[in-house]
Amino acid sequence: MGASFRLYGTVTSPYVRRVRVVALELGLDCDLIDVATEHGQAQLRAVNPLWKVPAAEIGGEVIFDSRVIVDRLITGHGSDDTIAMPEQGDTKVRNVLTAIDGVLDALINVFYLSKDGIDPQTSSYLRKHNDRARATMAWLDTTIDDGWFAANRRFGLAELALVTTVGWMRFRDRYPVEDHAALMRCFERHDDRPSMLATRPPVS
Ligand SMILES: N[C@@H](CCC(=O)N[C@@H](CS)C(=O)NCC(=O)O)C(=O)O
């Protein structure tokens, strides 16, 4: 393995998984601090005032947010053969990344509130989250081409975001993703990469 960094996270978070996949794709060693434990949670809160994961310590700096962490890792360690950042002018891929994060954020909110005993059907705002997820997944389904978002058909951040999101949806049984055949094709095309296999959420 190459350079190493410290990653605060859990093995079930789809956002943390993106960073773990990128680390593997780049041959970097990441030391995972499990914030599901009391000690890990205290360590996270000492470095990240948002108390969210992922957070990373890279080269003496703490970085919040998966997109910023991934950007830092690829900028520092990527090459033409490794996982790619979107091209500067690639509005399509950037919109896809925003759309996938919007779906995930909406469904994660519904998930946490359901765990607290709140039935999503009783809240118009939570129903909107679910409807937003469905509308966006339908849009993504028409945007993808034969399992690829990137025109150059290189495995990049959009494919990674989709596969980790679908993996989380299935793991948490949160969304009927089988309704979107084109997105399932993307999932099936990329889900057996070694970096994906090594970071699958644990079967409980
Ligand atoms: N935009 C953030 C989203 C991170 C996020 O929502 N993480 C969730 C876990 S998947 C979290 O830490 N939730 C804890 C909380 O909201 O208290 C990123 O890309 O890193």
The ligand as a Tripos MOL2 file, in Angstrom:
@<TRIPOS>MOLECULE
LIG
   20    19     1     0     0
SMALL
NO_CHARGES

@<TRIPOS>ATOM
      1 N1        -22.3940   15.5750    2.2690 N.3       1 LIG1
      2 C1        -21.8120   14.6810    3.2520 C.3       1 LIG1
      3 C2        -22.9100   13.7600    3.7910 C.3       1 LIG1
      4 C3        -22.4040   12.9000    4.9320 C.3       1 LIG1
      5 C4        -23.5340   12.2110    5.6880 C.2       1 LIG1
      6 O1        -24.7210   12.5060    5.5310 O.2       1 LIG1
      7 N2        -23.1290   11.2640    6.5360 N.am      1 LIG1
      8 C5        -24.0710   10.5600    7.3900 C.3       1 LIG1
      9 C6        -23.7790    9.0600    7.4040 C.3       1 LIG1
     10 S1        -24.0770    8.3070    5.8340 S.3       1 LIG1
     11 C7        -23.8980   11.0340    8.8230 C.2       1 LIG1
     12 O2        -22.7770   11.2370    9.2710 O.2       1 LIG1
     13 N3        -24.9880   11.1490    9.5600 N.am      1 LIG1
     14 C8        -24.9400   11.4150   10.9700 C.3       1 LIG1
     15 C9        -25.8520   12.5130   11.3870 C.2       1 LIG1
     16 O3        -26.5110   13.1240   10.5350 O.co2     1 LIG1
     17 O4        -25.8900   12.7550   12.5910 O.co2     1 LIG1
     18 C10       -20.6610   13.8930    2.6190 C.2       1 LIG1
     19 O5        -20.6730   13.7170    1.3900 O.co2     1 LIG1
     20 O6        -19.7210   13.5040    3.3210 O.co2     1 LIG1
@<TRIPOS>BOND
     1     1     2 1
     2     2     3 1
     3     2    18 1
     4     3     4 1
     5     4     5 1
     6     5     6 2
     7     5     7 1
     8     7     8 1
     9     8     9 1
    10     8    11 1
    11     9    10 1
    12    11    12 2
    13    11    13 1
    14    13    14 1
    15    14    15 1
    16    15    16 2
    17    15    17 1
    18    18    19 2
    19    18    20 1
@<TRIPOS>SUBSTRUCTURE
     1 LIG1         1 GROUP 0 **** ****
